[in-house]
Amino acid sequence: MRKRYWVVLGFIGAVTGLWAWNSSLIAGPSSNGKLEFIAHRGLHQTFHREGLTNQTCTAERILPPSHDYLENTPESTNAAIEMGADIVEIDIAPTMDNKLAVFHDWTLDCRTNGTGPIRDKMMADLRQLDVGYGYTADDGKTFPFRGKFVGQLYELSEFIERVQPSDAKLLINFKSDDPEEAKLLLDYFENDPKLNQMTIAVYGGARPVAETIAKRPDLGGYSKQDTKACLLKYIALGWSGHVPEECHNKWVSVPANIAPAMWGWPHRLTQRLAEHNSRLVLLGPMDLTDIKSGTSGIDQLEQLGYIPENFDGYIWTNRLEVIKPALDAR
C-alpha cells in the first residue's frame, strides 16, 4: 500500500513538473507584446474556400468586394503597410526572358485577359494585360475590376519602386520548386538595394527556399517540408524543452487549432524558438476532417479567440482590414 502511495505521488509530481516546465504562466512574452501581422497578398479580394483545390480559379469566387484593391499590386501592398501590416507577402513567377513577375498563379487564364503559363511569356507582353479581368462575385454576371488594372502586372523591381516606405518588409513566395527561381531572385538582390533591404524572408518551394537561404543566411524562411519536420520533432521532444535542429533558423507556421497542443504554448514556445533564431507564424484553423484542404489565415472575427493575450509571434491574415482593428480594440 505504501509503495503504491509513493508511485502515485511520484507520478503526480512528474506530471506537475512537466506542466510547470512547459507552462506560460511563468513565462511572459519575449517581446513588448505588440501584435505583429503578415498581410497575405496585401489587401486583396477574398474568396470562399468550399471545395477549394489547387486547380480552382479563386478569382471566379470572390466575396462581394468591400474595397478596390487586388493582390500583388503596389497599391494593395502600400495600403496594407499604411493599415499597420508589419510584413506583406507577395508572389513571384519567372518569365520566359528570365525576369520575375509579381503574380500569384501558374497561368494567366484565371485572373487576366491572357492565356497560358506565365513562364512562357515575355515580361513586355505581361505588362499589357488586365490583371483584374477575371474577378467576379456573382458567377460571371458582372466583373467589377475589369478594365481597371490594365498594365499592373509588374516586374519585381518595378513593383518595388512603387512600394512605400522604403523600410517596409516583404515575405516573398516561390510558387514552384525550381531552384532556378532562387538564382533569379539572388540576382535581383545584387542589383536592387531597395528589394534587398525590404525582403525579410522567403517561403514556398523547398529547393528555391534552401538555395536562397544558403546564400543569404540573414533571411528567414521556410517550406512546407521544413514546417512538417519541425512540428513532428517538436511534438515528440518539446516536452523536455528541447528545440530540434529542424526548428532552428526557421519561421514555424502552425494552424491556430493545433498551436495549443505545442509544448509551451504560447509564450514559452515562442521564447524557445526565439533562442534559436526562429519565429512562430499563427495561421488560421485547419479542418482536421479534410487536412488536404490546408489552412488560410486568421480571417474571421470568431477566430480572434485563438490569439492569446500578448502573443509575440506573427499573425497571418488575408483580411488585415477586418482583423487588425478588432484586435486593436480588444
N, C-alpha and C positions, 0 to 999 in steps of 0.2 A: 504494500500500500504506500509506504513511504517512498519507494523507488518510483512508483507511478506519479506521485506528487511532484517529485523533482523533475521528472521528464516533462510533465505538463508545464511546470513553472519555467523550465528551460526553453520549451517551445514558445511560450508567451513572450519570454524575454527576447528570443531571437527575432520573432515577428515584430515586436516593438522596436528593437534596434534597427531592423531593416526599414521599417516605416520611417523612423527618425532620420536615418541616413539619406533617405530619398524624399523627405518632406520639404516643401517650400515654405512651411510655416516658420522655419528658422533660417530661411534664405530669401532675402529681399531681391528685387530686380537688380540686374547688373548694370543698368543704365539709369538715366534720370526719370524713367517711367513714361517718357514721351512715346506715344504710339507712332510707328513708322509704317508707311503704306507703299506697296508696289502697285501702281496702276497698270494692270494688264491691258495692253494695246492703247494706253492713254484713256481719254474719254471716247467712248465708241457706242455703236448700236448693239445692244444685247439681244439675245435670241432664246427661244425656248429649247430645252435640251431633250425633249421627249423623242425617243427613237434615234438619237444622235449617233452617227457613225463617222468614220474617217472620210467617207465619201459624201457626206451631207453638205449641201450648199447652204451655209448658215445665213447668207445674205437674203435668201428667199424666205426666211422665217423670223425676221427681226420682230421685236415687240414694237408697238406704236411709238414712234420717236418722241422723246421728251427734250431733245436738244439736236443741234445741227452738226455734230462732229462725227467724223468717220475715223476708224482705226488707222494707225500707221501714217498719219499726216502730221506735219509740223504743228498745225493749228490744234489738233487734239492733244498732242504732247505738251504744248505750251499751256493749254487750258488746264490739263491735269497738274502741271507744276504750279500754276498760279493758285489752284484749289488746295494745294498742300501735299501733293504726292512727293515722297522722298525719292522714289525711283520710278521711272517709266519704262515699261517693257516694249520693245519693238522687234519686228521680224525682218530678217534679211533673206534675199533669194538671189542666187547668181544668174547672170545673163550670158548670152552667147558670146559677147565681147568681153567677158571676164570683169564685168562690173558687179557691184552689189546693189540691188534694188531693195527699197524698204517696202515689203509686201508680204502678206501672210500666206497666200495659197500657193500650191504647186503649179496650178494652171490659172489662166486668166478668165476662164469661162464663167465662173460664178459671179464675180463682183464687177467685172468690166465689160466693155463692148468689144474686147479682143477674145481670141481663142487660142488654145494650145498651151503647152508648158512655157513658163516664164523663162526657163533656161535656154529655150530655143529662139529667143527674141533678142534683138539688139536694143540697147538702152535708149537710143534715139527714137525707136518705134514705140517703146513703152511710154515715153513722155507724152505721146499724143492721145493716150487712152483716157476714157472717162471712168475713174475708179468708183464712182457712185452709181454706175449704170444699173446694176443688178439688184439693188436693195428694194425689198417690198415687204410690207407688213400685212398685206391683205390678199395673199395668193396671186399677185400679179395684176390686180386691178389698177393699182397706182404705184408709181416709182418715185418717191419723194426726193431722192437725191440725184436723179438722172439729169445730166447736163450741168450740175453744179460743181463737179470735181474733175473737170477736164484738165489734163496736164498736171495732175497732182500725184503721179506715181514717180517718186524721186529716186535718183541715185543717192547712196548713203551720204556722201559728202555734201550734196546739195541739200539734203534733209537736215543735216547737222548745222549748216549755215543759218537755217531758219529757226532753230531751236534756241530759246532764251529761258533763263540766263545762261551764261557760259559755264557756270558751275553746276548745272543740272546733272543728274545722274541717270544713266541708262543701263538697262539689262537687255542684252542682245540675244535673240533666239535663233539658233541654227535650225532650219526646218528639215534638214536631211542629215545623213550620217557620213557625208562625203568630206574627207579631211582636206580636200582642195579648198573648201569654203573657209577653213581656218587660215590657209595661206593667203587667200584674198583679203580677209579681214586684217591679218597682220600687216599686209602691205598698206592698207588704209591707215592703220595706226601710225606707221612710219611717216606717212605723208600728210596726215591731218592731225595737228596738235590738239585741236578742239575735240575731235572724236576721241583721241587718246585720253584726254583729261576727263571727258564725260563718262566713258564706259567704266562701270564698276564691276560688272560680272557678265559671264556668258552662260548659256544653258542650251539644252536640246540634244542633238545628236552626240553620242558618246565620243566618237573619234574626233570630230572638229573641236569639241569642248576640251578634250585631253590635249590635243595639239596646241590649242591656243594657250591654255594654262601652263603647259610645259615651257612655252616661250615667254609667257607673261605671268609668272607666278604671283605677281601682286594682285591679279584679278581673282575675284571669287567666281564660283560656278558650280554646275552640277549637271548630271544627266539622269535619266530615269534609272539606269543601271546603278549609278553611284548611290542614288537615294535608296533603292531597294537593298543594296548590300549594307549600307549604313544602318537602316532601320532594323533589319533582321539580326544583325550582330548586336546592336544596342539593346534590343528587346531581350536577347538571350543573356547578355553580360552586364547591362547597365545597372542592375540591382546592386552591384558591388561598387558603383561609382566609376567603373572603367569605361572610357570612351574609345571604341575600337578605331584602328587606323583608318578604316573606311569612312569614318566621320570627320577626319581631320581636314582642315583647309577646304571645307565644303559649305555650300548652302544646303541645308537639310529641309526639304519640303514635306510637310505632314498634314494629312487631312484632319480637319478640326474635330471630327468624332473619333479619331484614332489617337490624337495627341494625349488625352488623359491617361491612356494606357502606357505611355512612355515613362520610364523611371525618372522621377524627379520633376515631373510636370507641375507647374510651368517654370518657376524661377531657377530651381536647382538644375534643371535640364538645360536652360539657356546659358547658365553660368558655366556648366561643364563644356558645352560646345564652344563658348567664347574662349575658354582656356586653351582650346586647340584651333583657334582662328576660324571658327565656324559660326554660322548664324542659322537660326530657325526661321522657316517661312511657313506661316499658317495658312493652309488652303481651306476651301470650303469643304463641307462634309462629303464623304464618299458613300454612295449607295452600296451597302455591303451585300445586297442581293444581286447586284449587277456590277461587279468590280471592273469589268472591261469598259464600262461607260466612263470611267475615270472620275475626275472631280473638276470643279470650277473654282470660283473664289468665294470669299465671304461677301455675298451679293444681296442677301435678303435681310431685312430688319430683324426677322425672327432668329437669325443666326448670330446676332450680337452676343448672345449668352455664351457662346463658345469662347469669347475673348476674355481672358482673366484681367482683373484689375492690375494696372502697371505692367502689362505684358511688354516684354522687351525683345521680341522677335519682330519679323516683318509680317504685315497683314496683306495677303494677296487678294485683290478685288477687281472685278470688272465694272463696278458701279461706285466709283470713288465719290461721285456727286451725291449719292444717297447714304453710303456707309460712313464716310468721314464726318459729315455734320452730325449724324446721330450719335457717333462715339464721342465727338467733342462735347456734346450736350449731356452725356451720361454722367 
